[in-house]
Every structure is written in C-alpha cells, then in structure tokens.
C-alpha cells in the first residue's frame, strides 16, 4: 500500500500540472471559457498550494481535507458536466475535470493519511524512550539518554525534501527565544543523507540540535518508521525509500515522556504554542 502511495504522489503532481497547463492553453486559444475554467477549478487550487509550499517553504500545516478546494472541485465538475450534457461537446473537458477532482480526493483523503495511525506502543507517557543513537553535525553519535538528560522536544521529520517539514523548522526558529527561555533541548531528527542535515543546520545556525537518523534506526526503535514513504523518484536525490511519520515527543526533567503527537495526516502538525503549553503544564520553565 505504501509503495502504491509513493507512486501515486509523483504521478499526481505530473497529472495536475499537465491538466492545468492544457486548460490554460485551451483558454488562451479561444475555447469555451466556462467549461475550461471548470477544469481549472478541479486542479489549479491544490496545485497552487503545493507549489507555494514547495517554493516558499512557509506552510507548516494545512487543514486535513481542504473543504474549500473540495467545493471548488465539485463546482468545476458540475460546470463541465452541464456544458457536456447541454450541448453534447467538450467531453474531454468533462473527463479531465472528473480526473482532476477524483485524484484530488485521493490525495486529500487517502494519500495524506497514515490509515488511522495508532499511537506507538514504544512511546508511552511516563516511560523513558527506548535506546537509539543519532548522528550530530559534528559526526558524533548521540544516544537517546543524552538527548533527554534535560527537558527536551524531539521532532522527527521526514527530511529536507518535505516542504511542510522545513516550514515547521522555520516556524520553530521564529520562536527560538521563547522556546529557549524554557531551558529545553530542541532536537530535529530526520532519516536523510547526513550532508543534508549539516546543510540545514548551517542555514539556521546552531540554535537547535540537527541530527541524522541513519538507516531510519531511531524511527524503527520508536515504532514510527514509514516504509516506502518517500515519493517515487526522490531516491535519485540520495534519500532512502523508507522515512518517518512526523512525530513530536516531549520529555520532562527526569527524561520520561510527558507528551507525544503522532499525526495521522502528514499535513496536520501541532503549533509551537502547543509545545509551550505542555512545558508550562509540567512546570518546565526557567523564565
């Protein structure tokens, strides 16, 4: 199933770009404005959001199922179907609209979720993390015990290739002083080529700990690995096919887990205010 999703997302991106491009070409060529605008309604809005996320890297989360885009897609299909049934032409437009909306629904309701993800039995509040090691930017191996020798926020993210992950990092950096006032360690951990971890650490400085989960070993130890979670084709950039399901773990003064967030949708992630509220609730602050 995960392999099918990996193939789907790469194919989906190419498909909607092709449909949008073709619809624009038809409109500029004098084709029926209403029907080809309907085609655009089924594909252009989600393409714009995805392209914004990939280019600007400023979108850390979205709604789970894009209700407004869903309505626009339904409207687009209705427009093209109306023209087709009314005048008996523009069957291709109606077909492309149906494809655009159907694949959007698959993206929103099927691809984006982890299939009713259940909390990992290895991340139990009140217990310590299982043993694992990760590599820091100085090529030193760091153990889970070292990471949690003081209150810590551990964020497992999919890698630099994921625009929502990099936006999440940027968002945290924007709250650095506030987070730092709590005296906690913030560790950002990804199963990616180590040079990518080093690169992102240079972009943002040494304010937080950037760590590489080599071979996805830590994700496996914590029960949060995502088999074949990488979009097909990105292996050419040096990433392994297996990645991690976005996960946040907060540990307290005794190194034990006090809170976790294991999202069932890779686009739905907690905000920094949530972390701060957890820290305050457990009396973790030096402010």
Secondary structure, DSSP 8 states (H G I E B T S, - for coil): -HHHHHHHHHHHHHHHHHHHHHHHHHHHTT--HHHHHHHHHHHHHHHHHHHHHHHH-------SS-HHHHHHHHHHHHHHHHHHHHHS--HHHHHHHHHHHHHHHIIIIIITB-SS----TT--TTSB----EEEETTS-EEEHHHHTSS-EEEEEE--TT-HHHHHHHHHHHHTHHHHHTTT-EEEEEE-S-HHHHHHHHHHHTTSSEEEE-GGGHHHHHHT-EETT-S-TTGGGGT--S-EE--EEEEE-TTSBEEEEEE-SBTT----HHHHHHHHHHTT----
